[in-house]
């Protein structure tokens, strides 16, 4: 985690299943960390993956809708003179 003492933090509220909350609470006890610090670490460590997935889904949807142009390998080779 890359938080420093001078980092300004804000509060986020979200809902979890009781089972998932119990898992986080158990991990917090096991690691002697606060549940809040675990949630922060999880978001920080994995937000990039989610952003990437949703970017790819948006591209896929654009291709399906015809709003994003695609090219065949032959078209690319011809354009590049290969």
Secondary structure, DSSP 8 states (H G I E B T S, - for coil): ----TT-----------HHHHHHHHHHHHHHT--HHHHHHHHHHHHHHHHHHHHHHHHHHHHHHHT-S----HHHHHHHHT-
